[in-house]
Amino acid sequence: MGKLTIIGNDKPVIGKQEMYSVTTINGWLNPLQPIKNPLQVPKPHWEVMVQTKTGWRKGGSDKEGQMVPYIFGQKSLFHKGIKIIVRQGEDYGELIVHPQRAKEPKITRVELLDANYKPIPKGKKLSYKDTIIARAYCVEMFEMNIAFTLWEDDAQGEGHNPTVNALNKINPVPVLSRVNEKGMAEAVFRLPFYTMAVMIANARTASGDKSEGATHEYYVTADVVSKHIQKASPNVNVVNPTYNPEPPGKREVPKGHTPAPPKPKTTPAPEKPKPKPDGNSAKFPVTTGGKKSDDPQGKILSAEFVDGKGNKLHSSKVGTAVAVKIMAKEMKNKKVKIKIWEEDNFSWTTDLIYEKDWVLVGDTSFVGVLLTKEMFDKAKGIGTDSSRQDYFIEVIHNDTSVKSAVMPVSADATPTEIPKGNSPVAVDKPQQGKATTSCVCKEQYKDLVWGEKVSCEFRKKVVQICSELWGESKKVEMANELMTCMALETQHSFLSNKGYPNATGLVQFTSGKYGAITAMNETGYNGGKNITKEYLRDLTPVKQLDYVKFYFKMWMEKYKKNIKDSLDMYMTIWCPAAVGQADSFVCYSLARDKKNKNDFYDKNKSAEYEYYDENEKIAINRLKKDSNRANGEITKGELRPRLKYWKELGKENRVKSFSCAEINDNKTTNEKANAGYYAYRDGSIKYIESNTTIDYYVQTKEGSNEFKKIGTLNKNKSGVVRFPDSGQGFNRYGTADKGGKSSIEVVGEGDHYLKPETAAALFGVINEINDKGWEIHLGDMSSSNGSDPWEEGSKHHKGHGHLGKQSGQNIDFRYLNKSGKSFHGTNTSSTFDKDKNATFFAIAYKYGFQKNYATGMSEYKKYGVNPAVPAHNDHGHLGLNNIKLETVVSLNVKIIK
């Protein structure tokens, strides 16, 4: 095998094309190597390999040839390593490349995909029943918003003319999408939804055409919302359902007409091209004969000459100082280029007489211009130019265009076949015939704290509730306070079952003598239902907000509490007696509890000596404790630091992506398509709200948008799910405990119950070890009511429920042997595989299991393992305490079987 040498840039800039070639120069140095016949040498075969945590894998498509182009995208910056490999027969070569960041953000291209996420081939005819997915590839634009627009193309030739197509916009409101960490943003266009598309396409024809023809051509533009960068896709063809082809006719030459002989070709002397007005810019006449053209993007509304008092000028004299008045929309602090042109109405030519860059100060801006004799002389020519000139003003705003390919679309083309089980997940699918509107959250509630953690529907409902309780003028202010309180109470999960069984949900509803649920039922502020903790737990968070409203309404109307700020709002949840009181009011005290035989102080003493450290650079570390301040009493004012801490964190979690989804949230059964948990290979979990029946999905490979369904589990009345006994990559050991009443607590039956999110994380771990061909055997978890598992005659298994404090968060497992399968033995035996078990703990740590036990295994500390905990020689223990869970409205993924 000979060694090949790859010639090319080993530090390519992302988004920029680089050429790579191969040479066998190393072989020439070996005099014994035979010279090969070039006709018999196979073509070089190229591929790119990327390095991941588990090794090298293929990335990108293969190429052939002596010289090939490569463009490395944004996601190449996230790989541990990248190498280009070339093979030519038995010869081999490779080049390690280190992609570099680009200096300027840009959209490199827009690709059009069908509903199966496959590229649409050039010339393929689509149906008006099809779905088109536009994908923009970007560099240096992470988390920037992209606005996608679908256009019907009436321009001649291959290109797209924004002026010609200005009236051919199919979606009146752009589809917004955010650029992910791999530099991609996607938008879905469901053609059946755009019922006016055929009418718009047939309304106008390309220059020289009699009709739209058998197909309509569509393309997609992608605009960066804040930077005026645009890219367009190629065209695709959609068959015109209204097209009736004309019968072919013979073109005849008129009688008596003889075509003139062709003129001999001459080559004119090269000239410097004369500047011309931009064909895609706003132009406004100054004099009656001047050119008029609207801004295709609607940003520049008008431009005119005015005098010193702001009055419009229709004519002026040489030597006069005037001003250009520019009216614009959403262009404050944006740079424009102002050009003044003279248009000769005799020869139909234009002369550039003035040019200047200017930053617009607002919707109305003024730019001073002196009409000099030099400007007048620039435009002198034949006709009227010697005495009178017609001017127009051109205003160009910085806009580079990136467009997709043209696509043909029709009604009678065969719709793209979508295999069963292979569809994009979209909870917020728009209904046909319904007008698209912009997201109200983006317009009104973009600054709502903690908005990123909840759905658009949740945000809107919070503001609506605050409007009803505190009035329209204070709705946003109080919505921020309510979001802060709910984030604090749920540890920013905003889940309706958070805290169960001691309490549940958004404001930690409790039952019992002093519980909120008891008071709401007794006073009738319960929506006409006799509510229970379990009933509230099983509601979706959006639906549970109704009972949050009832709760505050009860205190404000029934008990006449004046809830005026965030502290009083939180006191309504934490200590209602303190609402309206001074900061010195004592909420809980150790002396009072001893006297009344209560434990309120012990349950809440964590707040006693907290303070907010403004000098701490890391926001999450600013809430600190000073034990010297502890005096056995907790006053109302001592809660201010805690509230400030959660509100400041909330400001860092304002919503970044907007998607107003219409969600049917009136039912408490799971009827939403593709709801459930999605386990990503980076250890994160995304959750689309569901109720008692929960589907679980796992990512097939890192970086892919393909997920496979791994199971469906049912949540019981205690808020836990029964994890399966066996499946691909896992099994169980031991018999199931029967439960009963132990000396410590009432124990439910079984020992294989987990919180729904714990089950999602565990499925993620199992998915990865199954890929390795391993099999893990699982033991005790929690019982069916979330307690430690137990049965009469056995020892109470502590650490798997902790009297409800850690329900469904802990899992026992047997260690892996040399073959990657769990075995019944200790971690000191020769069968125990130290590396495989280290890998298992590392994967589990990634998914949030970071409170783990493995007796004596100090080398596993970096995986959250405490080696000092005894009785874990023959089995390991996983404890979930740091899950990366995000609740979302929808996900753009494919479900495969």
N, C-alpha and C positions, 0 to 999 in steps of 0.2 A: 504493500500500500504506500503510495506516494503522498507527499504533503503539499497541499495547495495553499497559496497565499491570497488573502482577500485584500484588495486595495480599495480604500474608501475612508470616510471620516468616522473615527471612533468616538467622536463627541458631537453627534448630530443635534441640531436645535429642533425641538418638537414643533411639528406643523410644517417643517421645511423639507422638501424632497432632496434626498441625497442619492448619488449613484454609486454602486459597488460593482467591482469587476474582479475577476479571478485570473491568477497567473500561475504557471507551473515553473516559475523561475528557480525554485529550490531544486527541482529535478535536474536542471541543466548542469548543476555542479557535480552530478554523479556521472562519470564517463562510462560506467558500465550499464547505465539505464538506456534501453533501446529507444530510438526516436519513433514516435507514433505517427501513423498516417492521419492527418487532420480529418479526413473523410470518415475515418473509423472511430474517432473520439466521440463519445456520447456528450450530449448537451449537459452543461453544469446544472445541477438541481439545487435550489436554494430554499432554506427555511429559517425561521426565527424561533429561538427557544427562550423561554422566560423562566426565571428561578423563583420558586415559591417555598413555603415552609417545608413542604414534603419532597422537594427536589425539582428537577427541570421538567417542563412540559412545553408542548408546542404552542406557539402563539402566532396568529396571523395565517395568511394563505401562502402556499408554496409558489415559487417562481422558477422559470427556466431561462437560460441564456448566458452569454459571456459577460454581459453587463445588465444589471437590474436596478430599478429604483425602489427606495424604501422611504416612507414617511412615518416617523414615530409620533404617536399621539400623546395626549396628556396622561393617560393611564400608564404609560411606560415609565413615568417617574416613580411609580409606586412599587415596581418590581425590585426584588433583591438583586437581580442580575439579568442581563439580556445578552444573548450572543447570536450572531449570524453564522449559520453553518452552510457550507457548500460541499456537494459531492459530485464527482465526475468519474463514473465507473467505480473503481476501487480506491480512487484518490479522495482525500478528505482535507478540509480546512475550516477554521473557525476564527471569528473576530469578536472579541468582547467589546460591546459598545456601552457608552455612558451618556444617555440622552440629557441634554441641557435645557433649562427653562428658556422660553421665548421672552423677549423684552416687551413685546406688545401683545395685548389680547386680540384674538381674531377667531372668526368662524372659518374653518378650512374648507368644509363642504357640507352639503345637505343631501342625505341619502333617503330614498323612498323605499319603504318595505311594505309587503302585503300583511294580511292578518296573521300569518304564521311567522312573522318577523324574518321573511326571506326577501332579499333584494328583488325589486321589480325589473325584469329584463327590458332592455330598450326595445320599444315597438310593441310590447305586449298590450293587448286591449283589455281594459278592465270594465267592470259592470258598475252601474249606478247603485248596485246592491252591495258593493265591496267596501272594505275598510282600508284606508291608507295610513300608514304610520310614517311620519317624517322624523328623521334622526339627524340632529346637527352635531358635527364634530368640532370641538372648540379647543383652544389652547389658552392657558392662563386666564380662565374665566370661571373658576370654581365658585358655585353658589350664586352666579349671576343669573338673572331672569332672561329667558329667551321668549319672544313673541312670535308664534308661527301663524302665517296667513296662507290660505289656499286661493289661488288665482286661476282664471281661465285665460288662456293665451291667445290673443288675436294678432300678435306681432308676426311679421314675415320672417322666415328663416329660422335659424337655430336659437337665436338670442331672445331675450325678453325685454320689451320696451315698456317701462312703467307708465309713460304718458299714454301710449295706446291702450294699455290694460287698466288704466286708472279706475274705470267703472266696472271692472270684472272681478271685484273682490267677492269671494263666496261666503266667508265667515265674517260678519260685520265686526265682531269682537275677537281679537287675536287669542289663540290658545296659548296660555302661559305654561312654561316648564322651566325648571331650575337645572343648571348644569351640575352634574354629579362629579365626584372626585376623579372619575376617569375621563372627564372632559366631554361628556355626552348629555344631550337633552333631547327628549322625545315628545311628540304630540300625536294624538290619534284623531283622524278625520273619518267619521263614519258617513259615507256619502248618502245613505238613505235619510240621514238627519237633515241634510241641506236640501230641502224640498224645492228651493228656488234656483238651484244650480243649473238645471237644464234651461230654464227661462233666461237666466243671466247669460249663459253661454250662447244661446241662439239670438240674443238681442242685437249683438254687433258681430261683424265679420271682419276678417283680415283684409287689408287693402288689396283690391284686385279680385277678391273672391265674391261669388254670387251668393253662396250660402256657407253655413258652418261645415257642411260635409258630413261624412258618415261617422266621424269621431270628433270629440272635443278634446283639446289638449289642456292639461292642467299642470301647474307647478306650485311649489311651496317656497315662500320666503321665510327666513329666520332672522329676526332683528334682536339685537341686544337692547333691552329696554332703556338702559341708562347711558349707552355710549354711541348710539347711532351707527352700529356696525350691522351690516345686513349681508345675508348669503341666500342664494336661491338654488333650488334643486333643478335637475334636468326635467324636461317635460315627460309626462306619460299620457297615453291616449285612452279616452273613455268613449265608447260607442254612443253616438247621438241617437236617442230613441225616436226623434221626430224627423229623421233624415229620409227623404224620398229622392233617390238618384234620378237625374234627368237622362233621357235617352241620348246616346252618343250622336253627335251631328257632324257633318262634314264642313270644314271651313273652306270657303271658296274665295278666290281672288276676283274682285269686281271686273266686269267685262271692260275691255279697252284699257285696262291698267297694266302697265309694264313695270315691274319692280325696278327701282334704281340700282345701278351697279354699286357694289360696296366701295366705300372710299378707301384709298390706301392708308395704311396705318403709319402714323408718325409718332416719334418719341419726343415729347416736349422737354425742354430744358428743365432740370429739377429746380423747384422753388421752395422757399421756406413756407410751410403751411401757415395760412392766415388764421388767427384765433377765431373761434366760433362760439356762440352761446351754447351752454350745456343743454342738451335735449331733455334733461330730466331735472329742471330746476324751476323756481318761481320767477316769472317775469311780469313786470307791471309797467304800462305805458305812462310816460310823463306828458307827452304831447298827443294830439288826436291821432297821429299816424303811427304811434309806437306799438310794439309787439305786446300781446297779452297771453300769459300762460300761467295756470294755477299750479301751486306746489302739489305734486302727486301725493305727498305724505300729509298734507294739511297742516304743516307746522308754520309756514310763513303765510300770513293772511293778506297782507297788502304792503306796498312800498310806494312812497310818493314824495315829491319835492314840496317843502313848506317854507314859508317865510319865518322871520324871527318871532312872530306871534303864533305860529303853528297853523296858519291858514294855508290851504292847498294852493299850489301854483300850477297854472296850465301853460304858462310861458314865462320866459325870463330872458335877460340880456347877458351878454358876455361881460365878465367882471363882477357879477352879482354873487354875494355870499348867501348860500341857501343851506337847507338841511334835508337829509333823507330821513323821512319818518317811516319806521318799520313796525308793523303790527304783527305779533307772533303769538303762538300758543305753545306752552310748555317748553320754552326755549331760554329761560332765564339762565344766565351765566354760560350760555353755549356760544361757541365761536362760529361766525359766518363769514363768507366772502361776498363783498358787495362789488358789483360791476355795473358800470353805466355804458350802454351801447348806443351808437347812432345807427339808425336803419335808413338806407337809401331806398325810397319807394320807386325809383326809376330803374336802378340796376338790381334791386333786391339783394343787396349786400349789407353787411354789418361791419362797423368799426368799433373796436374797444377803445374808449377814450378815458376810462377811469377804473381803478381797481384798488380795493383796500380790505384788509381783514379787520373784523370788529367783534367784540364780545357784547352780546345783547344783555342789557341790564334788567329786563323784565318783559312784560307783554307789549310795552310800547318803548321804543328806543329811537334816539335821534343821532344822526351822524352828520357833522358839518362838512360841506363841500363848496369849494370856490370854483365857479364856472369860468375857467381861464380861456384866453385867446388860443393858447397852445392846444387845449382840448378841442376847440372849435376847428382849428387848422388840421388836426389829425384826421378829421372825418371829411374834409373837403374833397369833392369829386365832381362828376357831371351831374346834371339835373339841378335840383334845388339846393344841393349842399353848399353852394357858394354864398347863399344868403339866408337860408332857413334850414334847420335840422330837426329831425324827429328822434327823440330819445326814449329808451326804456331802461328800467332798472332791473338787474338780475340779482337775486339773493340765493346763495348756495350754502346749505349747511352740510357739515362734514358727514358724508354718508357713502360708505363703500358697499357695493351690492354683492350679495352671495345668494345665488338662486339654485333651486333644484332642477333636475331634468324635467322636460315636459312629459306628461303622461296622458294617453288617450283613454277616455271613459265613455261608456255607453250603457244603455238599459238592457240590450239583448246580448251583450257579451256574457260568457259563462262566469258567474261569481267565483272568486277564489275559494277553493275547498279548504275548510279548516278541519283537520283531524280531531276526532273526539278526544277530550282531555287535554287539548293543546290550545288554550285560548288565553288572551290577555286578561288579567284580573282587573276589573273596573267596577267598583261598587257604585261610583257616581256616573253611570252611563246616562247620557242625556236622552230624554224622551223625544220621539219623532214629532216634528211639528211645533216643538216648544221653542220659543225665542231664547237665544243665548244672552245672558246678561253678565256684566262684570261682577267680580266678587265683592260683596258689600264689606267683607272683612278688610280687604285691601284698601277700600275707600274710606272706611270709618274706624275700624278697630285694629289697624296695623300695629299700634303701640300698646296693645293690651298685654300686660305682663303674663308670662307663662303661656302665651297663646300658642307657641310652637308645640306644646305638649298635648294639645287637645284638637278636636276636629273643628271645622268651620261652623258646623251646626251647634256645637257646644259653645263656642265663643258668642255666636249670635244670641243664644238663649240666655247666657249669663247677662249680657247687656240688656236684653229685654226684661229680665227679672228685676234688675236694678232700676230700670226706668219705671216699672210698676211700683216699686217699694220706695224709691227716693226721688222720683221725678225725672223728667227729660233732661233738665239742665245738669243734674249730678250723676247721670247714668254711667258715663264712662269712668268718672272718678271712683264711684263705688264699685264698679265692675272690677277695677284694678285691685281694690281692697278685698273683694270677695275671692278673686283668683288667688291672691296671696294667702288668704286664710285656708282655702281648699288645698293649695299646694303644701302648706305646712302640715295640715291634718293627714294628707295622704302621702307625704314624703314625695311630692311632685309626680305621683303616678296617676292621679285623678281617676282611680278605679272605684267602682261602686262596691266592691267586696273587700277593700283595703281595711285591715285591722280586725277582720272577723276571726274568731267568734266573740271577742270582748266588745267590740264595737264594729261598725261597718260604714264604709263609704266616705263621701265627699266632706262631711262635717262630723264624721265619727258618731253616727247615731247610736245611742245606747238604750237599753231597756232597763227594767227594774224600777225600784221605788222612786229614784231621782232621775230616771232616764228621760231623754227627749221623746222617745217613742211613746212612753206612757203618758206624758203631758200632752202630746199631739192628739192621741186617741181620746183623752179625757176632755179636751177643749174643742174637739171637732175640727182641728186644723190638720186633717189627714186625707183630704180629697175624697171623703165619703167612704174610705176603706178602713177596716180595722187592721192597721199595718203592724208588721212584725219585723224583727231584725233580718230574718231570712227573706221576707218579701222585698225589702229595700236592697238587700245584697244581690238579688237576682235580677234587678233592673239594670238597664244600660245606664252609663253615666249621664247621658243626655236626659233620659227619663227621670233619673233620680233627682235632677235639678228641680223638678216640680216640688219635691218634698223639702228641698233646701229652702225654696221660696215659702212654703207653708210654715216651716220652722221659724224663720225670721218674722214672718207676718204675725205669727202667734205672739211673739214677744212684743212686737210693736203695737198691735191692736188690743190683745187681751190683757197684757201686763204693762202696757203704756211705757215701754222702754224707748228712749230716744237714742237711737244708734246713729251717731253723727260722724264717726271716723273709723279707721281700721282697728284701733285698739278696742273701742266699744263693740265693733263687729266681732272681733275675736273673743272678747269677754262673753258675748252671747253664747258662744260655743264652749268656752273653757271655764268661765265662772260668771253665770248670768247675774248674780247678786252685785257684781262690780260695775255693771253697765250704768253710765251716768255719774259714777263716783269719782273722787279725786285719785291721782296716781298713788297716794299713800294708803289707799284702802287695802286692808289685808285680806287676800283671797283664801289662803290656806296657811295654817300654822300647826306646828308640832304640838304645842301646848293644848290647843283646842281639840286636836285629834285624840290626845291622851284622855282628855276630859270626857269626850263624847264617844270614845272607843271607835274612832274611824281611822282610815288610812289615806285620806285625801292628800295630805302633805307628802307622804312617801311616794305616791304615784306621780306627783308633779314637781318634786324637788329639783329636778334637772334644770328648771328655769330660774332657780333662786339667785344664783350668782353669775349669770351670763352678762357679757358686755360685748359691744360691737367695736372692733378695732379698725378704725379708718385707715391706719398706716399699713395694714397688711396688704401686700400687693395682690395676692391671690384671693379672689372674692370668696371662694368656697371655704377659706380658712379664717374669715373675719369674725365669726361668732366664737367667742372664747369665754373661759370661766375664771373667776377669781374666788377661790375657796375662802379667802379671808373675809369676804362679804357675807358669808352664810351666818344667819342668826335664827334659824328655825321658823322664819316667816317669809311668805311670798306675797309681795304687794302687786297691785295692778300695774304700776309703772315698770316693774322689773321685766315685764313681757315686751316692752318697746324694742329692746335690742333684737329679740328673736324675730319680731315682725319686720323690722328694718332689714335684717339679714335675708329673709325670704323674699321681700319685695325687690331688693337689689339683685338677687339671683334671678328673679323673674324678669327683670329688664334684659338680662343676657339671654333669655329664652323667649323673646318676642317672636312672633310668627315670621318665618322666612319664605315659605312657599304657600300660595293661596290656591284653594280649590273648593269652591262652593258646591258641595254635594247635597243633593236632595235625598235624605235618608228617611225611610219609614221607621220611625222610632216609637210607634204606638203599640207594638206588641212586645211581649216579654219572651216569646219563643224565638229561636234562631232561624230566621227566614231570609237572611241576607246572603247572597251568593258569595262564595269564597271567603267568608269570614273565618277567623281563626288566627293561629300563631304561625309565623314564618321564621325559621331558624336559619340565619346566615352563617357562612363559614368563617366570618371574622369574629364570631361570638355574639353578635347582636341579635336581638329578637324584635320583630315587628308584629303588632297585634291589630287586626281589624276586629272591632267590637263584635262579640257574639254572646250568647247566653248559656243555656245549660248544655247544649250539644256543641262540642268544640272540635273543629278539624285542625290537624297539625301537618305542616309542610316543612320540608328541609331542602336546602339549596343543593343542587347536584354537584356543582364544583364552584370554587371561589371565583368571583367576578362574573359568573353567569347569571342570567335572569330566569333560568329554568329551575323550577321547584317540583318536587314530587310529593304527593300526599302519603304520609307515613302512618296515619291512624286517625280515628275519631273517638273521643272520650266524652263521657257525660259527667257534668259537675253535679254533685249531690247537694243536699240541703246544708251541709257544713262547708260548702265552698271548695271541696277537694275532688279530684278525679282519681279513679282507680287505674293505676298504670298496668299495662298488659304483663302477663307472666312471661311471655316469650315472643320472639319475632326475629327478624334478620339482624344478627349481630348481638343478640342478648337473650338471656334465659333467667330463671330464678332458682334460688336454692332455699331449702327449708320449707316447713309447712306454714300455712296461714294461721295466725292467732285468732282465737274466738272472741276475745274481748270480755267485758264484764265490769264489775265494780272492784277496783283494786283499793289498796289502802291509801292511795294518793289521789285518784280521780276516777271518773266514769270513763271507761275505755270502749271505743267502738270496735266492731268486728273487723277482721282483716289487718294486714300490715303493709299494703302496697298502694297507699294513697298519697298523692302529692298535690300541691297547689297547681293550678293550670299552667302558670308561667314556669314552675320548676320542671313540669313534664316537658314543656317546650325546649328548655335548656338541655334536659337529659336526652331527648330525641336528637338534638343537635350533636351531642357527644357520641351517641351510638351510631349516628349516620357516618361519622368520620372513621370510627374504629371498624365499622363494617366494611368500608372501602379497603381497609388493610387486611381483611380476611380474619379479623379477630372476633372473639365472642366473650362478652362480659356477663357474669352471673350476678344478679342483684338480690339483695336480702331485704332486711327491714327498712321500711320507710315510716309513714304514720298510719294510724288506724283510720277507720271511715269517718270518725268525728274530729280528726286532726290531733288526737292525743298520742302519747307514746304507746306503741303496740304492747299487748299483754294478754294473757289468759290465765285462768286459775291453775295454780301449781307451777307456774313459771316465774322467773325473775322479771320485775318491771324494767323494761328497756328504756333507760333514760337517754335524753338527747335526741329524740325523734318527734317531739311535740312540745316539751317544756311547758306543760300546762297551758297550751294554746299559744305560747309566744313564738314558737318555731314550727307551727303546724305545716306539714307538707313540704319542708325545706331540706330534709336530710335523707341520705341514702347510704346503705351499707352495700359493699360489693366484695367479691372474692378476687384476690390478686391474680395476675396473668402469669402463665408459665412460658416456657421457651417457644411454644407453638402459638402464643397469643390467645390462649383460652384459659378461662378462670379454672383454678384448681383448689381442692380442699387441702390447705397446708399453710405453713407460715412463711413470712418474708425472710427467714434465715435459711430456708432449705435450698438445696441445689436446683430445685425445680423452678424457683422464683426467678423471673427475668427482670433485672433491675432497670434496664433501658426501656422495655415495653411498658412497665408500670409507670416510669417517669413520663413517658409520652402520654399515657392515659391521664395522669394528673395534670399535665400541661394543657391538654385539650379541654379538660373539665374546668381548669382555671380560667381559660379564655371565655367560657360560657357563663362565668360568674360564680362557680363553685370555688370559693376562696377561704373557707373555714373547714379544712380537711384534716384527717387523722391517719397516721401510719406509724405505729410505735417503732421507735429506734431509727427511722429513716430520715436523718438530719439533712441528707443531700437533697431532699424534696422540699425543703423550706420555701424555696423560691416559687413553689406552686401552691402556696397557702397551706402547707402541711405543718401541723404541730406534732413533732415526733415524741413529745413528752407525755402525751395522753396515753395511759395504759390500756391494755386489753384490745389492742388493735394490731396484734402480731399476725393473726390468721385471717384478717379481713381489713379492708380499708373503709374510710368514711368520707363522704362528700357532703358539704354544707353550703347551700346557696345563700350568699349574702351580698352579692355585688352584680346583679343581673343588669345587662344593658337592654332595657325594655322600652320600646316606643309605641304608643298607640297612634295609629294612622287611620285615615278615611279609606284610602285605596292604595293599591300597589300595582305597578306596571310590570308584571311578571308572567311567565308562561307556566302552566301546570301540565306536566307530562306524566304518563303512566310508568 
